[in-house]
Amino acid sequence: MAEIKIAAVKRAGVYSPNHIGNDTAILNIVSEQLRKRGCEVSVYSEEQLCAGAVSEPVVINMCREQASIKTLQRMEDDGRLVINSGYGIENCTRERMTRILVGSGIPFPESITVGTDEAVRQRLNDAGMNKCWIKRGDYYTMHKEDVSYVRHPEEAQEVLQEYFLRGIKRAVISRHLEGDLIKFYGIAGTGFFYWFYPFVNDHSKYGYERVNGSARGTEFDIASLRAICGKAAETLDVMIYGGDCVVAPDGTIRIIDFNDWPSFAPCRADAATHIAKAIMAAIRQHTESKRPER
């Protein structure tokens, strides 16, 4: 009988827009890698998690539902090992993530958080923020309309009004950054880090990569990219992560989005091995920390 029992919780489909298959694939491959290492892995849905069906001492998950996150946090507080942490997942919601990254000095575009019923035209004009991105601030992206590119403050006000009518109360408005768009994946505590140009690889959820267009191949410091992303992961308390950044024409790197446990679609097989190793290391460390001192 396997000594280590692990629950693997799938992401609800509504939080995998255009990527349900990819998100399911990475969790399944990681689960199989853990089974090969002697673990007993059972797969659950977020609904089953919230219904109390998960009793395993180790929980790996791709959860996004609010009730699921609160359940994961209670499990952590009770002493279970949860990867990614429910607190880390919550930190990746848009408004909280923006506040944490900016407050920690991690390179990020100039941003403001607003209520969707606020008048913002003058504020954006005063800041010279014409081209910008508006993203729902209260939660994760579920629909294409939850992320909007606008070209002037008047259009920004119209988008906020649409958000308000949809019941979205908070939004983050970030200055649009010109430069090469890069997508990255990483696993804390390992040497794994992967980046690529999504426009070139036709890797897209909604086609927003077209706004920045084809990458020009601007030179940048890859070590700095890894360091910035690693610091963001540590600050947000996320072990398995991914996201997007923009490399400006002068080589400056800024993170524009950060996600807990992405699909790793372009590098899935290699990433799954490293994820499994990182989980096993975390289990050993967690077990050691609970042993009484002699």
N, C-alpha and C positions, 0 to 999 in steps of 0.2 A: 504494500500500500504506500502511496506517495506520502511523504512526510509533510510537504508544504501544500496547503490547499489555498487556491487563489480564485477569486471571482473576477471575471472580465466583463465589464459592463459596456454594452454598445451605445453609441450615440443615437439619440432619437432622430429619425429621418428628417424632421423639419429643420434640424440644425446642421444638416449636411446638404445644403442646396447645390444641386448638380454634382455632388461628390459622394452620394450614398455608397456606391460600390467601392470607391477608393477608401473611405473611412472604415468600412466593414472589413476590407481586405487586410489593412495593416493590423487591426486588432486580432483577426483570425491567425495571421502568420506569427505574430508575437506569442499568441496563446499556444500555438503548435511548438514554437521554439522552447517555451517554458515546459511543455510536456516532455520534450526530449531531454530536458534537464532534471526530470524526475518529479515534476510538480503535477498536481491534480488541478486542472483548470476547468471551471464551469462558466459558461457564457450566459449572461442575463441581459434583459432590456432595462431601460431606465424605469419603466413602469414597475417591473419586478423589484428593482432596487427600492423604490419608494414604498412598495407594498410590504416590505420586510422580508423578502425571500432570500436575501444575501446574509449568510452567517459566517462565511470564510474570514479568517483573520487578516488576509491580504486582499486588497481590492485594487485592481488596475482598471482604469475607466477612461472613457471619452465623453463624459457627461456634459450637458449644457443646460438642462432644464433646471429652473430655480429650485424646485422641490428636491431634485436629485443632489444639487450642490449642498443644500442644507443637511440632507441625509448623510452625505460624505463627511461633512464637517463634524456632525455628531459622532460618526464612527471614529474619526481621528481623535476627538476629545476623549473617547472611551478606550483609546490605546491601540486601535487597529492601524495597520500600515495602508495608506491610501496614496496611489500614484495615478495621475497627478493629484496633488493635494486639493481638497475642496476649496480651501482658502486661496490657493493659487489660481484655480479656475475662476473664482469670483473676481480676483484681481485683474483678469483679462477682459472683463466687461469694459466697454469703451471709455466711459467717463472715468471710472476708477483707474484704468490702465493709464490714461493720459495724465491724470494727476500724479500717479506714482512715478512714472517715467520722467516727467518734467521735473518733479520735485527731487528726484535722485540725480539730476544732472545728466541723464542719458540723452544723446542727441535725438531730437524730435522736432517736427515742424511747429512753428508758432500756432497755438490753438486757443480757442475759447470754448467754455461750456455754457450753454444757455438753456433757458426754458423755451419750448417750441411756441409759446404764446408771446414771446418777447419781440420787440422791434429791434432789429439788428443792423439795418441799412447804414445808419450813421456811424455806428461802432466799427463796422467793416470798412467804411470809407475812410474814417480817421486812421485806421491801422494800415490802410493801403492794401487790404486783402480783397482783391478782385476775384481772381481765380482761386477757388478753394473747394474743399471736400466737406460735405455734411454727412455725418454718420449718427445713427441713433445712439444715444448715450446710455440708455438704461439697460441695454442687454446686448446679445449677440445678433449678428446679421442672420436673418431668416429669409428675406426677400431681396431681390435686386434693388428695390426702392429704399432699402435701409441704408444704402450708401449712394450719395448723389454728388456728381461733379457739377459745379456751377461756375459761370464765367463773369458774374458781376453781383454786387450786393442785392440788387432788385430780385434777381433770380434766386438768391439765397433766401430772401424773405418768403418768396413763394413756396420754396421747398419746405421751409419750417412750418408754414401754414398747412401744407399737406400732411406733414408729420403729426401736427396737432390734431387734425381731423381724423387721423388713423389711431389716435389714442396714445401716441408716443409723447411723453412729457419732457424729455431731456434730449439734447443733441450736442455733439462735439463738432465744432467748425475748425478745420485746419487749413493753413495756407497750402496751396498747391506748390509742389517742389518740381522744378524742371531738372531733368537728368535721366540717367539710366535706372530703370526699375529692376530690382533684384529680389528674388524670393530665396529664402534660406530655411534650413532645417537643422536642428541640433539636439543633442542629448547630453544633459549636464553630467559631469563626472566621467565622461568618456572622451575619446579623441574624435568622435564623429561630428562632422560639420559638412554640410552640402549646400552649395548655392548655384543659382543659374538665372538666366534671363527668361522670364516667363513668356514674353512676347515672341522670342525666337522659338521656344519649345512648344508654343501654342497651348500653354497651361493656363487655363482661365476658368473662372466661375461665371463672370458676367461680361467679360470683354472690356473691362476698364483699363486694361493694359494699353489699349489703343490711345488713351489720352497722352501718355508719355511717349508712345511710339517705339520704333525699333531702337535697341540699345546702340550707342555709338562706341561702346567698348572703352569708355573712359577709364584710365588707369586709377587704381585705388589700392590701399593697403589691406590685403586679405586678412592679415593678422589683426588689424584694427577692427575689421568687420566681425571677426570671431569674438574679439574681446567685448565689443559693444553688445552683441547679441547675448553673450554669456552673462554679462553684467545685468542685462535686462531680465534674463531668466532667473538669475539669483534674486534680484530685487522683487520680482513678481512671485517668487516661490513656485516655479514651474520647472519640472525636470525634463519633460519631453515637450519640445516646442518647435515653433516655426513662425514665419512672418514675412514681412516685406520691408524693404528699405529703398531709398533713392540715393544714388551716387551723383552728386552735383558735378558740373563741368570742371570744378577745381579739385575733384576727388573727395570732397567732404561727404561723409556718410551719415544719414539720418534714418532711424527706424520710423516707418509710417503705420505699421500694424504688427501685432504680436498675438500669436495664438497658442493655446494649450493643445497638445497632441493633435497635430495636423495629419494629413493623409500620407505624407512622404511618398507620394505617387511616383516621382521619377527615380527614386532610389530605395524603393520599398524593401527589397530583399536584404540589402546590406544594412539598412536602418533597423529592420526587425531583429537582426542578430545582436546589434549593439543595444537596442532597447531591452531585450531579454537579459543580456549580461548586466545592464544597469539595474534592472529590477532585482535580479538575484543578489547583487552587491548590496542593494538597499535592504533586502530581507535579512541578509547576514548582519548588517549593521544594526538594524532594528532589534533583532533577536539578542545580539550582544548587549545592547543598551538596557534590555529588560532583565538580564541575569543579575541576581543579587551578588554584591561584592563578598569575597571570602575574607 
